[in-house]
Amino acid sequence: MGTFDNYDRMSDDLKKRVDEGLGCGSYVLSGWAKIINELNEDIAKIDPDYKVDQIKEKLGGLRYYVKLSEDLGQTARDTRYTLIREAEDEAYETCDVCGALSKLATQSPGYIATRCEEHTEKEE
């Protein structure tokens, strides 16, 4: 199963940040929507003007790329990196389809995803 544009599951604030970013958009399944929306809220508290460059799945994990405001201090930058790393770690334990507790699984040759037992493709 490939990824699809999950733009409709984003909060309005996150949609605005994606639209104002590089325009790469969001290409993850809906199981991670809660993680992504909460991460956006947390980063916005530190940097209200940050932009999202890209949100995607890679090697079964969440990748969240942002552009921060130029005047952001080092402490805020470090906090932002910590928040992103924590969200990415959480995604490795969350099914990208439904949001249930999960683990990395090989879906097909060359494709790894974080899936619960129900959404892991079984070999026949």
C-alpha positions in Angstrom: 0.0 0.0 0.0 1.5 3.3 -1.0 1.0 6.7 0.7 -1.6 9.3 -0.3 -2.1 13.0 0.3 -3.6 13.3 3.8 -4.1 17.1 3.5 -7.8 16.9 4.6 -6.8 15.4 8.1 -4.6 18.4 8.9 -5.7 21.2 11.2 -6.4 24.5 9.4 -3.3 26.0 11.0 -1.1 23.2 9.7 -2.6 23.5 6.2 -1.6 27.2 6.2 1.9 26.3 7.2 2.2 23.7 4.5 0.7 26.0 1.8 3.2 28.8 2.8 6.2 26.4 2.9 8.0 24.8 0.0 4.8 23.3 -1.4 6.0 19.7 -1.1 2.8 19.0 0.9 2.0 16.1 3.2 2.2 12.5 2.1 1.4 10.2 5.0 -1.4 8.0 5.9 -4.1 9.1 8.4 -2.9 7.0 11.3 -0.3 9.7 12.0 -2.6 12.7 11.7 -2.9 13.1 15.5 0.9 13.0 16.0 1.4 15.6 13.2 -1.3 18.0 14.3 0.0 17.9 17.9 3.5 18.4 16.8 2.4 21.5 14.8 0.7 22.9 17.9 3.8 22.4 20.0 6.2 24.0 17.5 3.8 26.9 16.9 4.0 27.7 20.6 7.7 28.2 20.2 7.7 29.7 16.7 4.3 31.1 15.6 5.6 31.9 12.1 7.3 28.7 11.2 6.6 27.0 7.8 6.4 23.3 6.9 8.6 22.3 4.0 7.5 18.7 3.9 5.8 15.9 5.9 6.4 12.4 4.7 6.9 8.7 5.5 10.4 7.2 4.8 11.6 3.8 5.7 8.5 3.3 7.9 9.1 6.5 9.9 7.7 10.0 10.0 9.8 12.8 8.6 8.8 16.4 9.4 10.8 19.2 7.8 10.3 22.8 8.7 11.7 26.3 8.2 12.0 28.3 11.3 11.8 32.1 11.7 15.1 33.8 11.2 15.2 35.4 14.7 14.6 32.2 16.6 17.1 31.6 19.4 19.2 28.5 19.9 17.2 27.2 22.9 14.0 27.4 20.8 15.7 25.7 17.9 16.9 22.9 20.2 13.4 22.5 21.6 12.0 22.3 18.1 14.4 19.5 17.2 13.5 17.6 20.4 9.8 17.9 19.6 10.2 16.6 16.1 12.4 13.7 17.2 9.9 12.7 19.9 7.0 12.8 17.3 9.1 10.8 14.9 9.8 8.2 17.6 6.1 8.0 18.5 5.3 7.4 14.8 7.6 4.3 14.8 5.2 2.8 17.4 1.9 4.0 15.7 0.2 2.4 12.8 0.3 4.8 9.9 -3.1 3.5 8.7 -5.2 3.5 11.9 -3.1 5.0 14.7 -3.0 1.8 16.8 0.1 0.5 18.7 2.4 -0.9 16.0 5.9 -1.9 15.0 8.0 -1.7 11.8 7.0 -4.4 9.3 8.2 -5.3 5.8 5.1 -4.9 3.6 6.6 -6.0 0.4 10.2 -6.3 -0.9 11.7 -2.9 -0.4 8.8 -1.3 1.4 8.8 -1.0 5.2 5.9 0.5 7.1 4.8 1.0 10.7 1.7 -1.1 10.9 -0.5 -2.9 13.5 -1.2 -6.6 13.1 -4.4 -5.9 11.3 -2.8 -3.7 8.6 0.4 -5.7 8.1 0.3 -7.5 4.8 0.7 -11.2 5.4 2.9 -13.4 3.2 0.9 -16.1 1.4 
